[in-house]
């Protein structure tokens, strides 16, 4: 009798042989190139402070220009990339920022920020909150309310237009100007909650205001969210200097003299810088 076992006999004798056999290593050629290259383009754009030309992207990633244009077109259609036609460059789109905000809304950022905000509230006796960018809005993810202070509209989960809030302005000021312009392409992008003198309702006014924010290192808001209340905010940045969130305090304006605002702003900036360090980012200054 032959000692050789047939394939059928071997299969029946060791039914799990195939399952136990080591799987061959996945070769690079078996990856989906379009998906991989899409992610490479997004990571490249995220690593730069400003938009890039398609030719620069192709050269940096050693990809054919035709492939880059095709992938950029798909990403633009889905909001992950913005085509700045006048500059013939591409930058991250609103959908990309929403992904970033979704990550920021997860528990780690809230858990890291909450004790810092609680300490700030104890020290100054005013309410504080943490917000992230969500499209053209800011989304509040942490609120620490001070004792004997009125409730605010900035509850966790509330969204407000970025250009109206100190938190939003702090975040917008930390973005490249081209990205801010892409978020506010026309007058329809602006809205107001109340009639306030000097309200920001067009891009030129927003751009001028953000220049002031960049110069002094913090943002302010005077009654544009809630009449009678003012806010001061500073951006929290990641390791590339991109804004991840903003720390803000809100208070009755008649309780704080104008000359006291810079000192309070310094406290807010200190907390924002500490949170930047804790998320492996870098301070704004």
Phi, psi and omega in degrees: 000136179290140179274353180288138179262137177288165178299324180293315180297318180297319180295320181284330181285328181230077186297337183257013183300319181294322181293327182278343183294138180296140179281141178294148179297143179283122180282152180301328183292344182274353179288157177279107187296323182297316180295316181295316181291328175299315179294323179297320179295315180298317180295323178295313179298323180291335182276351183257151179281345181214173181296163181231151173284152180301324179296323177294319179297313181300317181292317182296325184258001181056051180241153175296140181300322181299320179293319180297315179298320179296313181293321178297322178297318179294316180293324178295319180297334181257008174083005181275342180225142175248133177263113178273094191299321183295325181266349185055046180226165181237139176225175179294141180263180183299321181298325178293319177294324179294325175296318178298317179295322179298320177295317182296331181284348180292167188306320185307312182295318179297317182293323178288324184278328187302311180296328178293318178293321179298319178294321178296316179298317178298324184283324187253343180073020177234159182284149181225158179209162179238131183225155177234159179282136178221092188068234175266004180254167165251143179245126182274126184246343176217136171225129174242111185267132179284153178295143177060030176242145182294155177291153183241171178278355186270044175294159177301131180096349179282141176244137177224152178301131185300320186291346180269338189256152175296320179300312180297319180294322178297318179291314181299323181294336180272353177272156172300146182302325180295327178289322177296318179298321179293327178287333182236073185285338184202179184296334181295343181282349183257145177213164180226145176268327182218159175278109182232137178299133178077018180299144180276109184231009176209162188295321181300320178292319179296315181299317178296318180295318181293330174299320178294321179298315179298323183291317183266344175091002177208161182248155178227164177210136185237090173071011182278338175266309177223122181306136178091348181249142175241162180219151174230136183218155175222147184280146171258128185241156178269190185292345178262358183088006178278142181290126178262326184196185174216140174262135181218154171236147181231142188204162173289124185297328181284357178263352183227116180293148181306324182288349178269349182299315181301322180294319177293321178299323179297323177294318180295316179299321180298318179293317179298320178294319179296319178292324176301318179294319183293332177264019179064032175262210177217149180297158181287341180241000000 
